[in-house]
Amino acid sequence: MRKAVLYIAMSLDGYIADRNGGVGWLSGHGTEENSGSYEAFAESVDTVIMGWNTYEQIVTELSPESWVYEGKQSYIVTHRKQAAKDGILFTDESPVSLIERLKQEGGKDIWVCGGASLVQQAIAAGLIDVYRISVIPVILGSGVRLFGETVQEHLLHLKDVQTYDGIAELIYEKRE
């Protein structure tokens, strides 16, 4: 069965966006050429799931010239009625049922990309199999939290820690 992988960056104090929703702080020290794990990770997935706000930020701010997930099937969870684009499907299916359904299909792993609401729903339903969290060397003080309130604890097993350019990538798997 395919795994659902949360691959995301957060500040040291647990935020994935600043108080204005910005992500301009997503960088390390700027002293190393090592690009981290992104390229190898991107090869391990063929499906990307994100919410509308994450999608909007990508296409208007982060990469307005081209779709950064070209070659991967992308699902944008939204209540907005949008026509599908090449490799991009807009759906009002709940993130939980979407991930459950996709995990049953063939293919590579599924990237749960963001935003916070979508991620929190997937975590609450116990659907995240692997957590790959890059901790950026910044304390924001406020913003959009990665982890919200949860009604149950989720036990994890630390598989690996990688560091590059002041960033610590923590890789955890769900404990059964």
C-alpha positions as CSV (number, residue, x, y, z in Angstrom):
1,M,0.0,0.0,0.0
2,R,1.1,3.5,-0.7
3,K,2.3,5.7,2.1
4,A,1.1,9.2,2.9
5,V,4.1,11.4,3.6
6,L,4.0,14.8,5.2
7,Y,7.0,16.7,3.8
8,I,7.0,20.2,5.1
9,A,9.1,22.9,6.7
10,M,8.3,24.7,9.9
11,S,9.9,27.3,12.1
12,L,11.6,26.1,15.3
13,D,8.5,27.2,17.2
14,G,6.2,25.2,15.0
15,Y,4.8,27.5,12.4
16,I,4.5,26.8,8.6
17,A,3.7,30.4,7.7
18,D,4.2,33.8,9.4
19,R,1.4,35.9,10.9
20,N,0.7,37.3,7.4
21,G,0.7,33.8,5.8
22,G,4.1,34.4,4.2
23,V,6.9,31.9,3.8
24,G,9.8,34.3,3.0
25,W,11.7,32.9,6.0
26,L,12.0,29.4,4.5
27,S,15.8,29.3,4.2
28,G,18.8,28.1,6.1
29,H,22.0,30.0,6.8
30,G,22.8,30.4,3.1
31,T,26.3,29.0,3.6
32,E,26.0,25.6,2.1
33,E,25.3,24.4,-1.5
34,N,23.6,21.2,-0.3
35,S,19.9,21.4,-1.3
36,G,18.8,18.9,1.2
37,S,16.5,16.0,0.6
38,Y,14.0,17.5,-1.8
39,E,15.1,16.0,-5.1
40,A,15.3,12.4,-3.7
41,F,12.0,12.9,-1.9
42,A,10.3,14.2,-5.1
43,E,11.3,11.1,-6.9
44,S,9.6,8.9,-4.3
45,V,6.1,10.4,-4.8
46,D,3.8,10.7,-7.8
47,T,0.8,12.4,-6.1
48,V,0.6,15.7,-4.3
49,I,-2.3,16.8,-2.1
50,M,-2.8,20.4,-0.9
51,G,-5.4,22.9,0.1
52,W,-6.5,25.9,-1.9
53,N,-4.4,28.5,0.1
54,T,-1.2,26.5,-0.5
55,Y,-2.1,26.1,-4.2
56,E,-2.8,29.9,-4.5
57,Q,0.5,30.7,-2.8
58,I,2.4,28.5,-5.2
59,V,0.8,29.8,-8.4
60,T,0.8,33.5,-7.4
61,E,3.9,34.0,-5.3
62,L,6.3,31.0,-5.2
63,S,6.2,29.8,-8.8
64,P,3.8,31.8,-11.0
65,E,5.7,30.9,-14.2
66,S,5.4,27.2,-14.0
67,W,3.7,24.4,-12.0
68,V,6.4,23.0,-9.7
69,Y,4.8,19.6,-9.4
70,E,4.9,18.9,-13.2
71,G,4.7,15.2,-13.9
72,K,2.9,14.4,-10.6
73,Q,-0.9,14.1,-10.2
74,S,-1.9,17.0,-8.0
75,Y,-5.1,17.2,-6.0
76,I,-6.3,20.6,-4.8
77,V,-8.8,20.3,-2.0
78,T,-11.3,23.2,-2.3
79,H,-14.9,24.1,-2.4
80,R,-14.3,26.4,-5.4
81,K,-15.4,25.0,-8.7
82,Q,-12.4,25.0,-11.0
83,A,-11.8,23.2,-14.2
84,A,-9.0,20.6,-14.1
85,K,-5.7,21.5,-15.6
86,D,-3.0,19.3,-17.0
87,G,-2.1,17.1,-13.9
88,I,-4.1,19.2,-11.5
89,L,-7.5,18.2,-10.2
90,F,-9.7,20.4,-8.0
91,T,-11.8,18.4,-5.6
92,D,-14.2,19.0,-2.8
93,E,-13.7,15.5,-1.5
94,S,-12.6,15.6,2.2
95,P,-8.8,15.3,2.7
96,V,-9.4,12.2,4.8
97,S,-11.5,10.3,2.2
98,L,-9.2,11.4,-0.6
99,I,-6.0,10.2,1.2
100,E,-7.8,6.9,2.2
101,R,-8.8,6.3,-1.4
102,L,-5.5,7.2,-2.9
103,K,-3.6,4.9,-0.5
104,Q,-5.5,2.0,-1.9
105,E,-4.5,2.7,-5.5
106,G,-1.2,1.7,-7.1
107,G,1.7,4.1,-7.5
108,K,4.4,5.8,-5.6
109,D,3.9,7.5,-2.2
110,I,1.5,10.4,-1.7
111,W,2.9,13.8,-0.6
112,V,0.6,15.6,1.8
113,C,1.9,19.1,1.1
114,G,-0.2,21.5,3.1
115,G,-1.8,23.6,4.4
116,A,-2.4,23.4,8.1
117,S,-6.1,22.5,8.1
118,L,-5.5,19.7,5.6
119,V,-2.5,18.3,7.4
120,Q,-4.3,18.5,10.8
121,Q,-7.2,16.5,9.4
122,A,-4.9,13.8,8.0
123,I,-3.0,13.6,11.3
124,A,-6.2,13.4,13.4
125,A,-7.4,10.5,11.1
126,G,-4.1,8.7,11.6
127,L,-3.3,8.8,7.9
128,I,0.2,10.2,7.9
129,D,2.6,7.3,7.7
130,V,5.9,9.3,7.4
131,Y,6.6,12.7,8.8
132,R,9.5,14.5,7.1
133,I,9.7,17.9,8.9
134,S,12.5,20.4,8.1
135,V,13.0,22.7,11.0
136,I,14.1,26.1,9.7
137,P,16.5,28.1,12.0
138,V,14.0,30.9,12.8
139,I,11.6,31.6,15.6
140,L,8.5,33.4,14.3
141,G,6.5,33.9,17.5
142,S,3.1,33.6,15.7
143,G,1.6,32.5,12.5
144,V,0.0,29.4,11.1
145,R,0.7,26.4,13.3
146,L,1.6,23.0,11.8
147,F,0.1,21.0,14.6
148,G,-3.3,22.0,16.0
149,E,-5.1,20.6,19.0
150,T,-5.5,16.8,18.8
151,V,-7.8,14.5,20.7
152,Q,-5.3,11.7,20.8
153,E,-1.6,11.3,20.9
154,H,0.3,9.9,17.9
155,L,3.3,7.8,18.6
156,L,6.2,8.1,16.2
157,H,9.5,6.4,15.7
158,L,12.6,8.5,14.8
159,K,14.1,7.0,11.6
160,D,16.7,9.6,10.6
161,V,17.9,13.1,11.2
162,Q,19.7,15.0,8.4
163,T,21.2,18.5,8.6
164,Y,22.1,20.9,5.9
165,D,22.6,24.7,5.9
166,G,21.4,25.1,9.5
167,I,18.2,23.1,8.7
168,A,17.4,19.9,10.6
169,E,15.2,17.4,8.8
170,L,13.5,15.0,11.2
171,I,12.1,11.8,9.7
172,Y,9.6,9.9,11.7
173,E,7.4,6.9,11.0
174,K,4.1,6.2,12.6
175,R,4.3,3.6,15.3
176,E,1.8,0.8,15.2
